[in-house]
């Protein structure tokens, strides 16, 4: 597998939040794709970044979430797990022996998000993983799984020469199994990671963006690059990154701490002027959770205020 580490932004993960009712909406025309070179230049991690993220622990943050589904508001819960790890540039997997990997080793900041909510008698469980180099160069890999009582979907996106290879699998015939190459754009689902890496390096103004895959699937819209506007509102203690699309009636705002490590405080997204999801931070802990898998550690779930 050959890779191009150009100054480009990753594209969205082609995976989808399936629903039992597969109603499609009118498709918008794709926005013209402008060159995306020089959007994400390599940056050296700061001393504050290294001090926070290289303690042998992960940051676990839980959020109280308001989720729209099937025209009704649901109570949901999300856990964000941020952690650094050594990744293979060639195989795009976590290295088993990073000390002997040589030039194949690349440090990444990984984000796992897990969201759960109920729709009447049955439930949804959504997990997404994103692997972005700590120098803020293009994301190497994304994966996502979505499960509900109707079925499940899975997708994986890998950076390859000239673009991204996407393999997507769905239980819907119309969405089916897909194997494709995608063009390059700013990735909406990547913004949480880039805030943690260096919010000042996020491009602002007019940009082409691949909308969130969760939005695309819930609304049954095609995965297309859209013209958008990104703006940063920097405050003394709290800042907001605002994303407003031109071709679709979608907005996203992400609140985060202005000072490093730029903790994510919450988010709000709308479609057609209506709230589609809102997350508010409940609590954060730094834990080596992978070593806390015995029953004796179960009380830690209470400290994270987990309900699902």
GIUR-V503468 format. One record per pair of residues at least 12 apart in sequence whose ideal C-beta (glycine too) atoms are under 8 Angstrom apart, sorted by sequence separation. I is the first residue (numbers start at 1). GAP is how many residues later the second one is. If there is no record, write none. Layout:
I GAP
I GAP
//
This chain:
65 12
86 12
114 12
115 12
129 12
130 12
143 12
155 12
166 12
167 12
168 12
230 12
241 12
254 12
255 12
266 12
267 12
64 13
65 13
88 13
91 13
113 13
114 13
129 13
143 13
155 13
166 13
210 13
211 13
230 13
231 13
240 13
241 13
254 13
266 13
287 13
63 14
89 14
90 14
113 14
128 14
129 14
142 14
143 14
154 14
155 14
165 14
166 14
210 14
229 14
240 14
253 14
266 14
62 15
63 15
86 15
89 15
112 15
113 15
128 15
129 15
141 15
142 15
153 15
154 15
165 15
166 15
210 15
211 15
228 15
229 15
240 15
241 15
252 15
253 15
265 15
266 15
285 15
62 16
63 16
88 16
89 16
112 16
128 16
141 16
153 16
165 16
166 16
209 16
210 16
228 16
239 16
240 16
252 16
253 16
265 16
62 17
63 17
88 17
89 17
111 17
112 17
127 17
141 17
153 17
164 17
186 17
208 17
209 17
228 17
229 17
238 17
239 17
252 17
264 17
61 18
87 18
88 18
111 18
126 18
127 18
140 18
141 18
153 18
163 18
164 18
208 18
209 18
227 18
228 18
238 18
239 18
251 18
263 18
285 18
60 19
61 19
86 19
87 19
110 19
111 19
126 19
127 19
140 19
151 19
152 19
162 19
163 19
208 19
209 19
226 19
227 19
238 19
239 19
250 19
251 19
285 19
60 20
86 20
87 20
110 20
126 20
139 20
151 20
163 20
164 20
207 20
208 20
226 20
227 20
237 20
238 20
250 20
283 20
59 21
60 21
61 21
86 21
87 21
110 21
111 21
125 21
126 21
138 21
150 21
160 21
163 21
186 21
188 21
189 21
206 21
207 21
209 21
226 21
237 21
249 21
250 21
263 21
283 21
59 22
85 22
86 22
110 22
124 22
125 22
153 22
185 22
186 22
187 22
188 22
206 22
207 22
226 22
236 22
237 22
249 22
282 22
283 22
58 23
59 23
84 23
85 23
108 23
109 23
124 23
125 23
185 23
186 23
187 23
188 23
189 23
206 23
207 23
235 23
248 23
249 23
282 23
58 24
59 24
84 24
108 24
109 24
124 24
185 24
186 24
188 24
189 24
205 24
234 24
249 24
58 25
84 25
85 25
108 25
109 25
123 25
157 25
185 25
189 25
205 25
57 26
83 26
84 26
107 26
108 26
122 26
123 26
204 26
205 26
9 27
82 27
83 27
106 27
107 27
122 27
188 27
203 27
204 27
221 27
238 27
8 28
82 28
121 28
122 28
202 28
204 28
8 29
53 29
81 29
82 29
119 29
7 30
9 30
53 30
54 30
81 30
202 30
6 31
7 31
8 31
9 31
53 31
80 31
81 31
7 32
8 32
80 32
81 32
108 32
7 33
79 33
80 33
81 33
199 33
7 34
79 34
106 34
209 34
211 34
7 35
78 35
79 35
215 35
78 36
209 36
78 37
211 37
77 38
78 38
76 39
77 39
92 39
202 39
211 39
76 40
77 40
185 40
199 40
212 40
76 41
182 41
75 42
183 42
186 42
199 42
74 43
75 43
74 44
87 44
186 44
74 45
87 46
195 46
142 47
67 48
69 48
92 48
139 48
21 49
70 49
92 49
19 50
65 50
67 50
69 50
84 50
191 50
19 51
89 51
139 51
65 52
191 52
219 52
87 53
139 54
215 54
69 55
188 55
53 56
215 56
199 57
212 57
132 58
136 58
155 58
218 58
130 59
195 59
130 60
128 61
132 61
136 61
191 61
195 61
215 61
132 62
136 62
192 62
130 63
134 63
191 63
199 63
214 63
188 64
132 65
136 65
196 65
92 66
196 66
92 67
195 67
196 68
144 69
195 69
146 71
192 72
113 79
53 81
111 81
111 82
109 84
49 85
111 85
128 85
3 86
3 87
109 87
109 88
126 88
1 89
45 89
1 90
45 90
1 91
44 91
43 92
42 93
43 93
42 94
41 95
42 95
40 96
40 97
40 98
17 107
17 109
80 112
15 113
82 114
13 115
13 117
10 122
10 128
15 128
18 128
20 128
9 129
10 129
13 129
15 129
17 129
19 129
20 129
7 130
8 130
9 130
12 130
13 130
15 130
16 130
18 130
20 130
7 131
13 131
15 131
19 131
5 132
6 132
10 132
18 132
5 133
18 133
18 134
18 135
17 136
3 137
16 137
15 138
15 139
16 139
15 140
14 141
13 142
13 143
14 143
13 144
12 145
11 146
10 147
39 147
36 148
49 148
10 149
36 149
49 149
69 149
22 150
24 150
33 150
36 150
33 151
11 152
14 152
16 152
18 152
22 152
33 152
45 152
46 152
11 153
13 153
15 153
18 153
22 153
10 154
14 154
16 154
18 154
40 154
43 154
4 155
43 155
3 156
4 156
1 157
3 157
4 157
18 157
2 158
3 158
4 158
43 158
1 159
2 159
16 159
41 160
40 161
40 163
14 164
39 164
14 166
14 168
39 168
11 171
11 172
36 172
11 173
10 174
11 174
34 174
9 175
12 175
33 175
8 176
9 176
11 176
12 176
13 176
32 176
9 177
10 177
12 177
31 177
9 178
10 180
9 181
80 184
30 192
33 192
116 192
28 193
31 193
25 194
27 194
28 194
30 194
31 194
25 195
27 195
30 195
31 195
32 195
17 196
24 196
25 196
28 196
30 196
31 196
16 197
17 197
23 197
12 198
15 198
19 198
22 198
28 198
11 199
12 199
14 199
18 199
19 199
12 200
13 200
16 200
17 200
12 201
16 201
17 201
76 201
78 201
15 202
59 202
61 202
73 202
61 203
63 203
12 204
59 204
68 206
68 207
52 208
53 208
68 208
81 208
14 209
52 209
66 209
67 209
68 209
67 210
12 211
49 211
66 211
48 212
49 212
65 212
66 212
48 213
65 213
66 213
11 214
46 214
65 214
31 215
64 215
65 215
31 216
63 216
64 216
63 217
29 218
63 218
64 218
28 219
62 219
63 219
28 220
61 220
62 220
61 221
62 221
61 222
62 222
61 223
60 224
59 225
60 225
79 225
59 226
60 226
59 227
60 227
79 227
58 228
57 229
58 229
60 229
77 229
57 230
58 230
77 230
55 231
57 231
58 231
77 231
56 232
58 232
62 242
62 243
60 244
62 244
//
